[in-house]
Amino acid sequence: MSSAPNQKELTGILVALVTPFTDDGSKIDQDRLKAHIDNLIRIGVHGLVPGGTTGEFTAMTIAERKELVELCVKFAAGRVPVVAGIGALSTAEGIELASHAAEAGSSALMVVPPFYDPVNLKQLKEMLGEIHKASGLDIMYYNIPSASGLVLSPKEIASLSEVGVKYLKDTSGNAPAFTELMFGHHEKITAFNGWDTLTFYGLAAGAKGSVWGTANVIPELSVQLWDAVAVKGDLKKGRELWQKIWPICAFLEEHNYPSAVKTGLELQGTKTGGLRKPFALLEGEPRETLLGLLKNAGCVTSE
């Protein structure tokens, strides 16, 4: 497997990054993005993953997705790795985004399989292999069957290591399969938890990290959970933190995820520009519920 100079071993809390827009939603707001990234890194997160589900990549043009990666690499300034989300519906588009991400200085790629018409394993391997060859970057396979329609066994996921996949973001919600990947196939693939309400389990079981959208909203608690469970092995402290974190994770999973995450930021005074239509920030009872959860966790003192 090739290794570009900017590649770093991935571990810890990798934030599935929101994409802040201008108030009219017409473009990426660079100032808001920089302020958010600086704050996350100051608090101690270990990496950034722009252009994924939380980042609303399906609502952005190819040019905007490239711009987002360039900005994230620029604003991270080498302090933490940037894993560029380059999910695409065609191999050609995936190669275009991957090659650009490598040139921009990304540390790795996160690739979700085509998510409208599912591919089979052979087709997926061909696509990932071509993306890896074109970019020279390690791939994080984004396993999200609910969106991609592609269900692979742990053994099949591990076989993706043959075509440049080094990491896994597991958003299947299948804890037994995730466990098999962590312990049965760890020599082939490094599994990261990507299902919010399984974060504590994943870290306690030995996952090398978590690709976590909730960390946009509760970065301090996210880093504290990592330090307690993964670094110090303090499960008692981890459980105390998880009691605050789990209700927020459960709420986010019950709603449109980017909408809920951006609403959480807005409730803390961080302007996001909202979401592109047809999606929107949460209103009414859901918004009030989230505000209460954030207050209970000590993340909001007043709206």
C-alpha positions as CSV (number, residue, x, y, z in Angstrom):
1,M,0.0,0.0,0.0
2,S,1.4,3.4,-1.0
3,S,2.0,6.1,1.6
4,A,1.9,9.8,0.8
5,P,3.9,12.2,2.9
6,N,0.8,13.8,4.4
7,Q,-0.6,10.4,5.5
8,K,-0.9,9.9,9.3
9,E,-2.1,7.0,11.3
10,L,-5.7,7.7,12.2
11,T,-6.9,7.3,15.8
12,G,-9.1,9.0,18.3
13,I,-12.1,11.3,17.8
14,L,-12.5,12.2,14.2
15,V,-15.2,14.8,13.7
16,A,-17.7,14.1,10.9
17,L,-17.7,17.8,10.1
18,V,-20.6,20.1,9.4
19,T,-20.4,22.4,6.4
20,P,-21.3,26.0,7.5
21,F,-23.0,28.0,4.8
22,T,-23.6,31.7,4.4
23,D,-27.0,32.8,5.6
24,D,-28.6,32.6,2.2
25,G,-27.1,29.1,1.7
26,S,-25.4,30.1,-1.6
27,K,-21.9,29.1,-0.6
28,I,-19.6,27.7,2.0
29,D,-18.9,30.3,4.8
30,Q,-15.1,30.2,5.1
31,D,-15.0,32.3,8.3
32,R,-17.5,30.1,10.1
33,L,-15.7,26.9,8.9
34,K,-12.3,28.2,10.1
35,A,-13.7,29.3,13.5
36,H,-15.3,25.9,14.0
37,I,-12.2,23.9,13.0
38,D,-10.0,26.1,15.2
39,N,-12.3,25.5,18.1
40,L,-12.5,21.7,17.6
41,I,-8.7,21.4,17.4
42,R,-8.2,23.7,20.4
43,I,-10.4,21.4,22.4
44,G,-8.4,18.4,21.3
45,V,-10.1,16.4,18.6
46,H,-7.8,14.1,16.7
47,G,-9.0,14.6,13.1
48,L,-11.6,16.0,10.7
49,V,-13.8,14.2,8.2
50,P,-15.4,16.8,5.9
51,G,-17.8,15.9,3.1
52,G,-19.7,13.0,4.7
53,T,-23.3,12.7,5.7
54,T,-23.0,15.3,8.4
55,G,-21.4,17.6,5.9
56,E,-24.4,17.5,3.5
57,F,-22.2,16.4,0.6
58,T,-25.3,15.3,-1.5
59,A,-26.5,19.0,-1.5
60,M,-23.2,20.3,-2.8
61,T,-21.7,20.7,-6.3
62,I,-18.5,18.9,-7.2
63,A,-16.7,22.3,-7.2
64,E,-18.0,23.0,-3.7
65,R,-16.9,19.6,-2.4
66,K,-13.4,20.3,-3.7
67,E,-13.4,23.7,-2.2
68,L,-14.5,22.2,1.2
69,V,-11.5,19.8,1.2
70,E,-9.1,22.5,0.3
71,L,-10.4,24.8,3.0
72,C,-10.3,22.1,5.7
73,V,-6.7,21.1,4.8
74,K,-5.8,24.8,4.9
75,F,-7.5,25.6,8.2
76,A,-6.3,22.4,9.9
77,A,-2.8,23.5,8.9
78,G,-1.2,20.1,9.6
79,R,-2.4,20.0,13.2
80,V,-4.7,17.1,12.7
81,P,-5.3,14.8,9.7
82,V,-8.1,15.5,7.2
83,V,-10.0,12.5,5.8
84,A,-11.8,13.7,2.7
85,G,-15.3,12.4,2.1
86,I,-15.4,11.6,-1.6
87,G,-18.5,9.4,-2.0
88,A,-19.7,9.3,-5.6
89,L,-22.2,7.6,-7.8
90,S,-19.7,6.8,-10.5
91,T,-16.1,5.6,-10.5
92,A,-15.0,8.6,-12.7
93,E,-16.4,11.1,-10.3
94,G,-14.9,9.3,-7.3
95,I,-11.5,9.3,-9.0
96,E,-11.8,13.0,-9.8
97,L,-12.6,13.8,-6.2
98,A,-10.0,11.5,-4.8
99,S,-7.2,12.8,-7.0
100,H,-8.1,16.3,-6.0
101,A,-8.2,15.4,-2.3
102,A,-4.7,14.0,-2.6
103,E,-3.4,17.0,-4.4
104,A,-5.0,19.3,-1.7
105,G,-3.2,17.5,1.1
106,S,-5.7,15.1,2.6
107,S,-4.4,12.4,4.8
108,A,-6.9,9.7,3.7
109,L,-10.2,9.3,1.9
110,M,-13.6,8.2,3.2
111,V,-15.6,6.5,0.5
112,V,-19.2,5.5,0.7
113,P,-20.3,3.1,-2.0
114,P,-22.8,4.4,-4.7
115,F,-25.9,5.0,-2.7
116,Y,-28.8,5.0,-5.3
117,D,-28.3,1.8,-7.2
118,P,-26.3,-0.7,-5.0
119,V,-23.1,-2.2,-6.4
120,N,-22.0,-5.8,-5.7
121,L,-18.7,-6.7,-4.0
122,K,-16.8,-7.2,-7.2
123,Q,-17.9,-3.8,-8.6
124,L,-17.1,-2.1,-5.3
125,K,-13.6,-3.6,-5.2
126,E,-13.0,-2.4,-8.7
127,M,-14.1,1.1,-7.9
128,L,-12.1,1.3,-4.6
129,G,-9.0,-0.1,-6.3
130,E,-9.2,2.5,-9.1
131,I,-9.7,5.3,-6.5
132,H,-6.8,4.1,-4.4
133,K,-4.5,3.8,-7.5
134,A,-5.4,7.3,-8.7
135,S,-4.9,9.0,-5.3
136,G,-2.2,7.0,-3.6
137,L,-4.2,7.5,-0.3
138,D,-5.5,5.0,2.2
139,I,-9.2,4.6,2.1
140,M,-11.7,4.5,5.0
141,Y,-14.7,2.5,3.8
142,Y,-17.9,4.1,4.9
143,N,-20.2,1.1,5.8
144,I,-23.7,2.5,6.0
145,P,-26.1,-0.1,4.6
146,S,-29.2,2.0,5.4
147,A,-28.1,4.6,2.8
148,S,-26.0,2.5,0.3
149,G,-28.2,-0.6,0.2
150,L,-25.1,-2.7,0.3
151,V,-24.7,-5.2,3.2
152,L,-21.3,-6.9,3.5
153,S,-20.2,-9.5,6.0
154,P,-17.2,-8.7,8.2
155,K,-15.1,-11.1,6.1
156,E,-16.2,-9.3,2.9
157,I,-15.4,-5.9,4.5
158,A,-12.0,-7.1,5.6
159,S,-11.3,-8.2,2.0
160,L,-11.5,-4.6,0.9
161,S,-7.9,-4.3,2.3
162,E,-6.9,-5.9,-1.0
163,V,-7.8,-2.6,-2.8
164,G,-6.5,0.1,-0.6
165,V,-8.9,0.1,2.3
166,K,-7.1,0.5,5.6
167,Y,-9.9,1.9,7.8
168,L,-13.6,1.3,8.4
169,K,-16.3,3.8,9.5
170,D,-19.0,1.4,10.7
171,T,-22.4,3.0,10.6
172,S,-24.3,-0.3,10.4
173,G,-25.5,-0.3,14.0
174,N,-24.5,-4.0,14.0
175,A,-22.5,-4.4,17.2
176,P,-21.7,-8.1,16.8
177,A,-20.4,-7.6,13.2
178,F,-18.4,-4.6,14.4
179,T,-16.9,-6.7,17.2
180,E,-15.9,-9.4,14.7
181,L,-14.2,-6.8,12.6
182,M,-12.3,-5.4,15.6
183,F,-11.1,-8.7,16.8
184,G,-11.3,-11.1,13.9
185,H,-10.0,-9.0,11.1
186,H,-7.9,-6.3,12.8
187,E,-4.8,-7.3,10.9
188,K,-6.5,-6.3,7.7
189,I,-8.6,-3.3,8.6
190,T,-8.8,-0.8,11.5
191,A,-12.4,-0.4,12.6
192,F,-13.8,3.0,13.7
193,N,-17.2,3.3,15.3
194,G,-19.6,5.5,13.3
195,W,-22.9,4.7,15.0
196,D,-23.4,7.4,17.7
197,T,-25.2,5.3,20.3
198,L,-22.6,2.6,20.1
199,T,-19.7,5.0,20.7
200,F,-19.1,4.0,24.4
201,Y,-19.3,0.3,23.5
202,G,-16.9,0.7,20.6
203,L,-14.3,2.5,22.6
204,A,-14.6,0.2,25.6
205,A,-14.2,-2.8,23.3
206,G,-11.0,-1.4,21.8
207,A,-11.9,0.5,18.7
208,K,-9.1,2.8,17.5
209,G,-11.4,5.7,17.4
210,S,-14.8,7.1,16.3
211,V,-15.9,9.1,13.3
212,W,-18.5,11.1,15.2
213,G,-20.9,13.9,14.1
214,T,-22.0,14.5,17.6
215,A,-18.5,15.8,18.3
216,N,-19.4,19.0,16.4
217,V,-21.8,19.8,19.2
218,I,-20.1,18.3,22.3
219,P,-16.4,18.3,21.5
220,E,-15.3,18.6,25.1
221,L,-17.3,15.7,26.3
222,S,-16.2,13.7,23.2
223,V,-12.6,14.2,23.9
224,Q,-13.1,13.5,27.6
225,L,-14.8,10.2,26.8
226,W,-11.9,9.2,24.6
227,D,-9.4,10.1,27.2
228,A,-11.3,8.3,30.0
229,V,-12.1,5.1,28.2
230,A,-9.5,4.6,25.4
231,V,-6.5,6.3,27.0
232,K,-6.9,5.7,30.8
233,G,-9.1,2.7,30.8
234,D,-11.3,4.4,33.4
235,L,-14.7,2.8,32.7
236,K,-16.3,4.4,35.8
237,K,-15.5,7.9,34.5
238,G,-16.5,6.8,31.0
239,R,-19.9,5.7,32.2
240,E,-20.5,9.0,34.0
241,L,-19.7,10.9,30.8
242,W,-21.8,8.5,28.7
243,Q,-24.8,9.2,30.9
244,K,-24.6,12.8,29.6
245,I,-23.7,12.0,26.0
246,W,-26.0,9.1,25.2
247,P,-29.3,11.0,25.3
248,I,-27.9,13.5,22.9
249,C,-26.7,10.8,20.5
250,A,-30.1,9.0,20.7
251,F,-31.9,12.2,19.9
252,L,-29.7,13.0,16.9
253,E,-30.3,9.5,15.5
254,E,-34.0,10.0,15.7
255,H,-34.0,13.0,13.4
256,N,-32.5,14.2,10.1
257,Y,-28.9,14.0,11.3
258,P,-27.3,17.1,9.7
259,S,-30.4,19.1,10.8
260,A,-30.1,18.0,14.4
261,V,-26.4,18.5,14.6
262,K,-26.6,22.0,13.1
263,T,-29.5,22.9,15.4
264,G,-27.3,21.8,18.3
265,L,-24.6,24.2,17.2
266,E,-27.1,27.0,16.7
267,L,-28.4,26.4,20.3
268,Q,-24.9,27.0,21.5
269,G,-24.6,30.3,19.6
270,T,-22.6,28.9,16.6
271,K,-24.1,30.2,13.3
272,T,-24.2,27.5,10.6
273,G,-26.2,29.1,7.8
274,G,-28.7,26.3,8.2
275,L,-29.3,23.6,5.7
276,R,-29.9,23.6,2.0
277,K,-33.5,23.0,1.0
278,P,-35.5,20.8,1.3
279,F,-33.9,20.3,4.7
280,A,-34.0,22.8,7.5
281,L,-33.0,23.4,11.2
282,L,-35.2,21.7,13.8
283,E,-38.1,23.8,15.1
284,G,-40.7,23.6,17.9
285,E,-40.7,20.7,20.3
286,P,-37.7,18.8,18.8
287,R,-35.6,22.0,19.1
288,E,-36.7,22.5,22.7
289,T,-36.0,18.9,23.5
290,L,-32.5,19.2,22.2
291,L,-32.0,22.4,24.1
292,G,-33.0,20.5,27.3
293,L,-30.6,17.7,26.6
294,L,-27.7,20.0,26.0
295,K,-28.5,21.9,29.2
296,N,-28.5,18.6,31.1
297,A,-25.1,17.8,29.7
298,G,-23.7,21.2,30.7
299,C,-23.2,22.3,27.1
300,V,-25.7,25.2,27.1
301,T,-26.5,27.6,29.9
302,S,-29.1,29.6,28.0
303,E,-30.3,29.9,24.4
